[in-house]
Amino acid sequence: MKIYEENGNLILSGVRDFELLETFDCGQCFRWDKEDDAYFGVAFGMPLKIAQKGDVITLYNTSRDGWDKVWSGYFDMERDYGEIKNRLSQDPVMKTASSFGGGIRLLAQEPFECLISFIISASNNIPRIKKIIDSLCTNFGDKVTYLGKDFYTFPTPERLASLELSDLAVIKAGFRDKYILNAAKAVASGQIDLGCLKSASYEYAKGELLKLSGVGNKVADCVLLFSLEKYASFPVDVWIKRIMEHCYFDGETDKETISLLAYEKFGELGGFAQQYLFYWARENKIGI
């Protein structure tokens, strides 16, 4: 892959194993929106317009310094996804799934944003999740102007922890308000140190997350996978349960058995396998 600056934009040419549509539309993130032929989003306090044509990706009004400091890591560009797909393809189901959604990359999201986003996601649909998160940022984040448009950063734990429960009514998150506020207070006070959980074991990190109200197994595994670099994590929700039952089991199976099989089959690549499976099955209505 070649990287160069042109007219104030950053150009990536010869990109492999990366498709914006698949990456932004596989259920792992909620702050990227498509407008015409480009996507707009905010990560780590930085807005970005990004577009793709074939194997060329353009990051608008972005420098090489911004790429090195934020976007290369966020888009997980140092990882060999071709090798991951080769390893997973030893399993015939995964060979099909990883070929179909072969442009998916796991985004390295900011841990607090990821935690609150997936607390909001529980028992919710994606359009409503996105609307609640957008309202949370608009009301309690900081405004950043980029390419003539206003964007809002994700609010800090300290900002949210300073609120009263009634303040959150404006985002219309319903019963999740108390979970958002409790999680913010836990992080802001140091009761839970999300940064330290990156270097902790999967078991310990998950145990700490499960202490938070509103965080169950699926939400914890999503946070571990999408922001804390626990790539063996295999989040199991109702959709993944049905997909796994369809592909690997003969009928109804409990989530614990599914999680165990996923670990036995995919090991440290469980999170990548989960994303390929979900996207492939959803787009082809397999097991759903």
Secondary structure, 3 states (H helix, E strand, C coil): CEEEEECCEEEEECCCCCCHHHHHCCCCCCCEEEECCEEEEEECCEEEEEEEECCEEEECCCCHHHHHHHHHHHCCCCCCHHHHHHHHCCCHHHHHHHHHCCCCCCCCCCHHHHHHHHHHHCCCCHHHHHHHHHHHHHHHCCEEEECCEEEECCCCHHHHHCCCHHHHHHHCCCCHHHHHHHHHHHHHCCCCCHHHHCCCCHHHHHHHHCCCCCCCHHHHHHHHHHHCCCCCCCCCCHHHHHHHHHHHCCCCCCHHHHHHHHHHHHHHHHHHHHHHHHHHHHHHCCCC
